[in-house]
């Protein structure tokens, strides 16, 4: 029987997993004292594959309550010699995580020194807005419904002020624990297809609530409350009170985490 004393001495195999989830039922990724987290669902399912042994997870980004993911990445350490394969891990974890809206898309073996958080060199987010007067029937909890017409050209003009390396204090949450507010924003683009507006953001890393605070600010520009150039003033202010409101979590998705090399590209074809 594996005990807490012997578990840490056992050799392990590290596996990277790519995860999709609907954030609505969860308190976020990270375990909390109350409420169900995505991390808890994943680790309890992994423990079923490890004969009851605790299998902790490390993730590339801790999403907040209500935030979704289509490409979250975590790593898990399973006991060595269990004969696990990527397809077995994917299918077994998916079985044990039912009925929760969490799914493993891929599982790939990685070096023990590989770390889902610290090996990442890029994170990509998508924010979805539905811009119409009518209420939501199909996308409730998955998008931000904005009823006032939004000018996406103005939003893109404003977004250009945020590209590059800046002090993003005006766009970080007051509870952000990052030591340094400097970040390099590689992409921030706004596109429209009919009533659907998508905002894509990409950087090596983000501050807490940075994407949602940028979206809330761009929304003020899009509805004509602020001119696009005001965003540059907000950035220079280095004051959270200068920026727009925090957009709701409903429309935010973690879509991809980048690695070099990408462990999932070397995975055998799905079976």
N, C-alpha and C positions, 0 to 999 in steps of 0.2 A: 504494500500500500504506500502511495506517495504521501509524505507528510510535508508540512511547511518547512521543516528543518532540512529535509533531503531534496526538496524541489529545486532550490537554488544551485545545488551541486550537479544536477543532471545536465548532460550535454543537450543542446537545443538546435533546432533548425529554424532559421528565420524566414518568414514568408511575408511578402508584400501583397496587400489586397486592395483592389479598387472597388469603391463602394458607391452605391446610389441609395438615397433615402428621401422620404417625404418628412420634412421637419415638423409638421403640424402637431403630432402627438407627443413630441419630446421637449424636455427642458433645455435641449441643446446637445452638442456632442458629449461634453464632459459629465462624468458622474456628479450628482448633487446629493445633498442630504435628503431631499424630498423630490419626488417626481422621477419619471423614467427618462433615461438618456440613451442616445445611440450607442455610446461606449459600453454601457451596461448590457444592452442587447447583444452586441458583438462578442464581448468577453464571456458572457454566460454560454453562448453558443459554442465558442472556441473551447471552453472548459469541458463541454460534452465530448469533444474530439480528443481530449487529453486525459481521459480516464479520471475526471474530476479535479485534475490539477488546475491551479489558477493560471490563466494565460492573459497577462496584461497587454494592452495595446498602446502604441504610440502613434499619433496622427499628425498629418501635415498642417492642420488648422482646426481650431476648436470653434465650430459654428455655434451661433446663439440659438435660443429657443425660436422655433418657427422658420429657421433658415434651412433650405434644402441643399441637396448635393446630387450631381450626376457624375462626378469624378473625384470624390474624396479618396485619399490614400492613407492607409495605416499599415503598420507591421505587427506581426504576431510571432511569438517564439513557442513553437511546439516541441515536445520531447523528440529527441533524435531516434531514428530507427523505427518510426511508426509506419513507414511505407506510404506516407501521404503524397499525393500528386496535386497539381494545380486544380485539375477538374474535380478531384475528390474533395478538396477543401472548399471550393466554390459551392459544389452541390450540397455537401453536408452542412455547411454554415447556413446556406439558404433554407434548408429544411428546418434546422433548429431555431432559426430566427422567426419563423412563422408564428403568429399572423402579423407581426410588426412590419410596417412598410420600409424595410431595409433589405437590400440585396447586394450580394457580392457579384461583381461583373467579371473580375479576373483575379487569379491568385498566381504569384510567381515566386520562385525561390530567390533569395538574395543573400549576399555575404553577411556574416554576423556583425560586421562593422557598419553596414548600411542602416540608415535611420530615416524613417518616413518624414520626419520633421526637418532634421538638420542636413540631409542630403538633397533636399528640394532646392531648385534654383529658379522656380517660376510658379506662380499661382494665378489662376484665371477665374474671374467671377462674371456672372451674367445677372443683370437686373431686368425684370420684366414688368412693363407697365401696359395696362389696357386703358386707352384714352377714348372714353365715350361717356355718354350720359346714363345709359342703361345699366342696371345692376348686373352683377356677375351670377351666372347659373352654373357654369362648368369649371371656372377657374378660381372660385372662392378659396382664399388661403394660399393661392399659388402665384398671384400677381398683385400689383398695386393698382387699384382702380382710381384713375384721375379723371375727373369730369370736365375740368376746364381744358379747352384746346391747348395743345402744346406745340410750339414751334421747334422742330428738331434741328433746323439749321442754326438757330440761335443757341440751342443747347450744345451743339458741336463747336461753335465758336467759343463758348465759355469753357468747354472741356479742354481746349487747346492750351489754356492758361495753366492747367494742372499737370501737363506732361513734363517729364524730366525729373530731376532731383530737387526736392524742396523740403522745407520744414512744414510738415502737414499738421501742426498743432491745431489749426482751426478746424480740422476734419477728424480729430481723434476724440474718442469718448473720454469723459472725465475719469473713468475708472481704468483707462488703458494702462497696462503695466509695462509697456515697452520703455526701455531706458532712453532711447533716442527717437525723436520725432521725425528724423530725416528718412525719407523714402524716395525711391526712383520709380515713378509711374511710367511704364513703357507704352501703355495703350489705354485710351479712354475714348470710346466711339459710341455714337448714338445713331441708331437706324430705325426706320419706320416701315412697316408693311401693313397698310390699312390702319386699323385702330390699334395695332400692336406696336409698341416701342420697346426696343432692346438696347440696353447700355452694357457694353463690354469693357471690363477693366482687367489689366494684366500688369503684374509687378513681381519682383522677387519675393516680397512680403508686404503685408498691409498692417496698418495700425487697427486697433479695435474700433469697429464701427466706421472705418474710413470710407468704405464703399457706400454704405448707406447714407453717410453724411454728405458725400459728394453728390449722390443721386438727389437727396433732398434739396441741395443747393441748385442743381441743374433744373429741377422742377420749377423753382422760382423764376429762373431765366426763361424757361419754355413757356410759362403762362404769362410772361410779360411784366411780372412784378419787379424784376431786376434786369438791367442791361447786361450783356455778356461780359463787358470789361470789369464789372464789379467783382467778378470772381477773382481776378488778379489782386484786387484790394483786400479781399477776404483772406487770400493766401498769405499776403504780406503781414496782415494783422497778427497772425499767430495767436489767435484768440477764438476759442470755440463759439463764443457768443456772437461772433461776426458772421458766421456761416448760417446756412439754412437748417431746417429741422432734420432730424434723423428719419429717413424713409423707413416704412414698416418692414419687418423681416419677411413678409409673405412673398415678395417678388425676388428675393436674393437666392442665387444658386452658386455653389462652388462647383465649377465645371471641369477643372483640370489642375493637376499638379505636375510640374515638369521636373525631370531628372536627366542627368547625363552620366552614363547611358540610362535609357528608360528600361527598367526591369521588365515591363510588360511587352515590349517589342520582341524580346527574345523568347517569350513564352511559346510553347507549341500551340498549333491551331486548336480552338475549342473543340471538345468532344462531348 
